[in-house]
Amino acid sequence: MSRSLAIIMLAAFATAGCGSAGGPSTNAPLASQGPTGTIPVATATAAASPTPRPTPSPRPAIGQPADDGARIVDVSEVDDRTRDLRIESPAVGRVGVRLLLPEAFEAHPTTDWPVLYLLHGATGMHSDWTQYTDAEDLTKSTELLVVMPDAGQFGFYSDWWNQGNGGPPEWETFHLVELRQLLERNWHAGDKRVVAGLSMGGYGAMEYAERQPGLFLAAASFSGALDPIEGEIDIGTDDLWGDPVAQADNWRAHDPTINVAALKGTALYVSYGDGGKGPLDKVEPPSDDLESWIADQNRAFVAALAKAKIPATIDAYGPGSHDWPYWQRGLHDSLPLLLKALD
């Protein structure tokens, strides 16, 4: 089933209204609700634009920079474990990253910690996972350094094609090169990593595990957009991966379902619903709930894994909408697999 820009916008509105990956100013309560309105085209066009925000005057770096000059320019202490970083990046401009520190972080200043990347969905931001789930409490008893980075409203965890010119936004470069170096050099991030994400972030988790085999020991996707070619993903611009026909090779290079062979040896978890009313939904989802579209992509991805004889833990839980209660449950259910991969 195709999802045009209008439907992607509709889904973004719905998820923002129900506690999903909303914009930076969202204060929406958690609820289970599907599409309820529309957003002006200008909103999505701005969100999808590859043009980075103007970079303010350079600020002094805090700690060591990355190889290309990316640097931390501000650190805010939210609570005992939570730190918000502001990073100036050649790849994506100025962005935020939220960290959850291990409880023993201060007591063991020379210890390198295993890393869990939690990736947000479309129109989301770095604070989503702590705002809408119990990720902070869930990881409190672990030794994880939890990393929740910005990824753009519709960045799709990719270095954008930009009419063949490349250049910003380069989200893959930011997350896997710049941010990784900054965390290793300044926040005692170790070399054992796992990744998980929801919706667009579920795509990012599998995409990153495929494009950098071995970088992540495990990957988990909750309602991920895992088959972008057959799903006909459309964010309103060809600058992401190019035209689906003229730049078909680039689209194929960014399609997790096509590239499952690269996941051999990676511990995998995949969960998704069918868009019907499930046990965590407070109201009846609409007939075109985004999860039904997501389900088709996940079935294709799971079939590709089976064909390649790649083992994975699959939770095709049936009734359930595209909403935070299911993604929180997915994080709970997948955490043992993620932790085991780090042993």
C-alpha positions as CSV (number, residue, x, y, z in Angstrom):
1,M,0.0,0.0,0.0
2,S,1.4,3.4,-1.0
3,R,1.7,6.2,1.5
4,S,1.9,9.6,-0.2
5,L,3.2,12.8,1.5
6,A,-0.4,13.6,2.6
7,I,-0.7,10.3,4.4
8,I,2.8,10.6,6.0
9,M,1.8,14.0,7.2
10,L,-1.4,12.7,8.5
11,A,0.4,10.0,10.4
12,A,2.9,12.5,11.8
13,F,0.0,14.6,13.1
14,A,-1.7,11.6,14.6
15,T,1.4,10.3,16.3
16,A,2.3,13.8,17.6
17,G,-1.2,14.0,19.0
18,C,-1.0,10.7,20.8
19,G,2.5,11.1,22.2
20,S,4.4,9.9,19.3
21,A,7.3,11.6,17.6
22,G,6.0,15.1,17.8
23,G,7.8,18.3,17.2
24,P,10.1,20.0,19.7
25,S,7.2,21.8,21.5
26,T,4.8,18.9,21.8
27,N,3.2,18.4,25.2
28,A,0.7,15.9,24.0
29,P,-0.4,13.2,26.6
30,L,0.0,9.6,25.9
31,A,-3.1,8.1,24.2
32,S,-3.9,5.5,21.6
33,Q,-5.3,7.2,18.6
34,G,-4.9,7.2,14.9
35,P,-5.0,9.9,12.3
36,T,-7.4,12.7,13.3
37,G,-6.5,15.6,11.0
38,T,-4.2,17.1,8.5
39,I,-1.1,19.4,8.4
40,P,-0.5,22.1,5.9
41,V,1.8,21.1,3.1
42,A,4.2,23.8,4.0
43,T,4.9,22.0,7.3
44,A,6.0,18.8,5.7
45,T,7.9,20.6,3.0
46,A,9.9,22.4,5.6
47,A,10.5,19.2,7.6
48,A,11.7,17.4,4.5
49,S,14.0,20.1,3.2
50,P,17.6,19.0,3.0
51,T,18.8,22.5,3.7
52,P,20.4,22.6,7.1
53,R,19.5,25.3,9.6
54,P,21.9,28.3,9.6
55,T,24.7,27.5,12.0
56,P,25.1,30.1,14.8
57,S,28.5,31.6,15.5
58,P,30.9,28.8,16.6
59,R,30.9,28.1,20.4
60,P,33.8,26.6,22.3
61,A,34.0,22.8,22.3
62,I,33.4,20.9,25.5
63,G,35.9,18.0,25.5
64,Q,37.5,16.5,22.4
65,P,36.0,17.0,18.9
66,A,35.3,14.4,16.3
67,D,37.8,13.9,13.5
68,D,35.8,16.2,11.2
69,G,35.4,19.0,13.8
70,A,32.0,18.0,15.1
71,R,31.9,19.1,18.8
72,I,29.8,19.3,21.9
73,V,29.0,22.9,22.7
74,D,26.7,22.5,25.6
75,V,25.8,19.9,28.3
76,S,22.7,20.3,30.5
77,E,22.1,18.1,33.6
78,V,18.4,17.2,33.5
79,D,18.6,14.8,36.5
80,D,21.0,12.5,38.1
81,R,21.3,10.2,35.1
82,T,20.1,12.4,32.2
83,R,22.3,14.7,30.2
84,D,21.3,16.8,27.2
85,L,24.1,17.5,24.7
86,R,24.1,20.2,22.0
87,I,26.4,19.3,19.2
88,E,27.6,21.4,16.3
89,S,28.1,19.0,13.4
90,P,29.4,19.5,9.8
91,A,27.0,16.7,8.8
92,V,23.7,18.0,10.1
93,G,24.2,21.4,11.8
94,R,23.3,22.0,15.5
95,V,21.4,19.1,17.0
96,G,20.5,17.6,20.4
97,V,21.4,14.2,21.9
98,R,20.0,12.9,25.2
99,L,22.1,10.5,27.3
100,L,21.0,8.2,30.2
101,L,24.2,7.5,32.2
102,P,24.8,4.2,34.0
103,E,24.2,4.7,37.8
104,A,27.8,4.0,38.5
105,F,29.1,6.4,35.8
106,E,30.5,9.0,38.3
107,A,31.9,6.4,40.6
108,H,33.9,4.7,37.8
109,P,35.3,7.5,35.7
110,T,37.7,5.3,33.7
111,T,35.2,2.6,32.8
112,D,33.9,2.3,29.2
113,W,30.2,1.4,29.1
114,P,28.2,-0.7,26.6
115,V,25.9,1.5,24.5
116,L,22.2,1.3,23.6
117,Y,21.1,3.7,20.8
118,L,17.4,4.4,21.0
119,L,16.1,6.0,17.7
120,H,13.0,8.1,17.4
121,G,10.3,8.2,14.7
122,A,9.3,10.7,12.1
123,T,8.8,14.2,13.4
124,G,10.4,13.2,16.6
125,M,13.3,14.4,18.7
126,H,15.9,13.3,21.2
127,S,13.7,13.5,24.2
128,D,10.9,11.2,22.9
129,W,11.9,8.0,24.5
130,T,12.2,9.4,28.0
131,Q,9.1,11.6,27.6
132,Y,6.7,8.9,26.3
133,T,8.1,5.6,27.8
134,D,9.7,4.4,31.0
135,A,13.1,3.9,29.3
136,E,14.8,5.7,32.1
137,D,13.5,3.4,34.8
138,L,13.8,0.3,32.6
139,T,17.5,0.8,32.1
140,K,18.3,2.0,35.6
141,S,19.5,-1.4,36.8
142,T,21.7,-2.0,33.7
143,E,25.2,-0.7,32.9
144,L,24.0,0.8,29.7
145,L,25.0,4.2,28.3
146,V,21.7,5.0,26.6
147,V,22.0,7.4,23.6
148,M,19.0,9.1,22.1
149,P,20.0,11.4,19.2
150,D,18.1,13.7,17.0
151,A,17.5,12.4,13.5
152,G,15.5,15.1,11.7
153,Q,11.8,15.1,11.2
154,F,12.0,12.9,8.1
155,G,15.8,12.3,8.0
156,F,15.4,8.5,7.6
157,Y,18.8,7.8,9.1
158,S,20.5,8.5,5.8
159,D,23.1,10.7,4.1
160,W,20.8,12.5,1.6
161,W,21.3,12.2,-2.1
162,N,20.6,15.9,-2.7
163,Q,20.3,15.8,-6.5
164,G,23.5,13.7,-6.6
165,N,25.5,16.4,-4.8
166,G,25.5,14.8,-1.3
167,G,26.2,17.0,1.6
168,P,23.9,17.9,4.6
169,P,21.8,16.4,6.0
170,E,24.1,13.4,6.5
171,W,22.4,11.6,9.4
172,E,24.3,8.3,8.9
173,T,27.6,10.1,9.1
174,F,26.5,12.1,12.2
175,H,25.2,9.0,14.1
176,L,27.8,6.4,13.1
177,V,30.9,8.6,12.8
178,E,30.7,12.0,14.5
179,L,28.5,11.1,17.4
180,R,30.2,7.7,18.0
181,Q,33.6,9.5,18.2
182,L,32.3,12.2,20.5
183,L,30.8,9.6,22.9
184,E,33.9,7.4,22.9
185,R,36.2,10.4,23.5
186,N,34.1,12.3,26.1
187,W,31.5,10.0,27.6
188,H,33.3,6.7,28.0
189,A,31.2,4.9,25.4
190,G,32.6,1.4,24.8
191,D,32.9,-0.6,21.6
192,K,30.0,-2.9,22.3
193,R,26.8,-1.4,20.9
194,V,23.1,-2.3,20.3
195,V,20.4,-0.3,18.6
196,A,16.6,-0.1,18.7
197,G,14.0,2.2,17.3
198,L,10.4,2.8,16.5
199,S,8.8,3.5,13.1
200,M,11.3,5.6,11.2
201,G,13.7,4.7,14.0
202,G,13.0,1.0,13.5
203,Y,14.0,1.5,9.9
204,G,17.2,3.2,11.2
205,A,18.1,0.4,13.6
206,M,18.0,-2.3,10.8
207,E,19.5,0.0,8.2
208,Y,22.5,0.9,10.4
209,A,23.1,-2.7,11.3
210,E,23.1,-3.6,7.6
211,R,25.2,-0.7,6.4
212,Q,27.8,-1.2,9.1
213,P,27.9,-4.9,9.7
214,G,29.4,-5.7,13.1
215,L,29.1,-2.2,14.5
216,F,26.0,-3.2,16.4
217,L,25.7,-6.6,18.1
218,A,21.9,-6.5,18.1
219,A,19.2,-4.5,16.4
220,A,15.5,-4.2,17.4
221,S,12.7,-2.6,15.4
222,F,9.3,-1.7,16.8
223,S,6.8,-1.0,14.0
224,G,9.7,-0.2,11.6
225,A,9.3,1.0,8.1
226,L,11.4,-1.9,6.8
227,D,10.5,-2.2,3.1
228,P,10.6,1.4,1.7
229,I,10.6,0.4,-2.0
230,E,7.5,-1.8,-1.8
231,G,6.0,0.6,0.8
232,E,6.6,3.5,-1.7
233,I,7.8,5.8,1.1
234,D,7.3,9.4,0.0
235,I,8.4,12.3,2.1
236,G,7.7,14.9,-0.5
237,T,11.2,15.3,-2.0
238,D,13.5,13.1,-4.1
239,D,16.5,14.6,-2.2
240,L,16.5,11.7,0.3
241,W,17.5,8.8,-2.0
242,G,16.8,10.2,-5.4
243,D,14.0,9.3,-7.8
244,P,12.8,5.7,-7.2
245,V,13.4,4.8,-10.9
246,A,16.3,6.9,-11.9
247,Q,18.2,6.3,-8.7
248,A,16.9,2.7,-8.1
249,D,20.3,1.5,-7.1
250,N,20.4,4.0,-4.3
251,W,16.9,3.1,-3.1
252,R,17.9,-0.6,-3.1
253,A,21.1,0.3,-1.1
254,H,18.8,1.8,1.6
255,D,16.2,-0.9,1.7
256,P,16.5,-3.2,4.8
257,T,14.4,-6.0,3.2
258,I,16.6,-6.2,0.2
259,N,19.8,-6.2,2.2
260,V,19.0,-8.7,5.0
261,A,22.1,-10.8,4.2
262,A,24.2,-8.1,6.0
263,L,22.4,-9.0,9.2
264,K,23.9,-12.4,9.6
265,G,25.5,-12.7,13.0
266,T,23.4,-9.8,14.4
267,A,20.8,-10.6,17.1
268,L,17.5,-9.4,15.8
269,Y,14.1,-8.4,17.3
270,V,11.1,-7.3,15.2
271,S,7.6,-6.4,16.5
272,Y,4.6,-5.0,14.8
273,G,0.8,-5.0,14.9
274,D,-1.9,-5.0,12.2
275,G,-3.6,-1.7,12.9
276,G,-6.7,-3.1,14.6
277,K,-7.8,-2.2,18.1
278,G,-5.4,-4.0,20.5
279,P,-5.2,-4.4,24.3
280,L,-3.2,-1.1,24.7
281,D,-5.5,1.0,22.6
282,K,-8.0,3.2,24.4
283,V,-10.1,4.0,21.3
284,E,-10.8,2.2,18.1
285,P,-8.0,3.0,15.6
286,P,-9.1,4.3,12.1
287,S,-9.3,1.8,9.3
288,D,-6.2,3.3,7.7
289,D,-4.1,3.3,10.8
290,L,-0.4,3.5,9.8
291,E,0.3,0.2,11.5
292,S,-1.5,-1.7,8.8
293,W,0.9,-0.3,6.2
294,I,3.8,-1.0,8.5
295,A,2.6,-4.6,8.9
296,D,2.9,-5.3,5.2
297,Q,6.5,-4.1,5.2
298,N,7.4,-6.1,8.3
299,R,5.9,-9.3,6.8
300,A,8.1,-8.8,3.8
301,F,11.2,-8.2,5.9
302,V,10.5,-11.3,8.1
303,A,10.0,-13.4,5.0
304,A,13.4,-12.1,3.6
305,L,15.0,-13.1,6.9
306,A,13.5,-16.6,6.7
307,K,14.6,-17.0,3.1
308,A,18.2,-16.0,4.1
309,K,18.0,-18.4,7.1
310,I,18.8,-15.5,9.5
311,P,17.3,-16.1,13.0
312,A,15.2,-13.4,14.6
313,T,12.8,-13.0,17.5
314,I,9.5,-11.9,15.9
315,D,6.5,-10.5,17.7
316,A,3.7,-10.2,15.2
317,Y,1.2,-9.4,17.9
318,G,-1.9,-8.8,15.7
319,P,-4.3,-6.1,16.9
320,G,-2.5,-2.9,17.9
321,S,-2.1,0.6,16.5
322,H,0.9,2.7,15.6
323,D,1.4,4.1,19.1
324,W,3.8,4.4,22.1
325,P,2.3,1.8,24.4
326,Y,3.3,-0.9,21.9
327,W,6.8,0.5,21.4
328,Q,7.3,0.7,25.2
329,R,6.3,-2.9,25.4
330,G,8.6,-3.8,22.6
331,L,11.5,-2.2,24.4
332,H,10.7,-4.2,27.5
333,D,10.4,-7.4,25.6
334,S,13.6,-6.9,23.5
335,L,15.8,-5.7,26.3
336,P,16.9,-9.2,27.4
337,L,18.0,-9.9,23.8
338,L,19.9,-6.6,23.6
339,L,21.6,-7.2,26.9
340,K,22.6,-10.8,26.0
341,A,24.2,-9.6,22.8
342,L,26.5,-7.3,24.9
343,D,27.8,-10.1,27.1
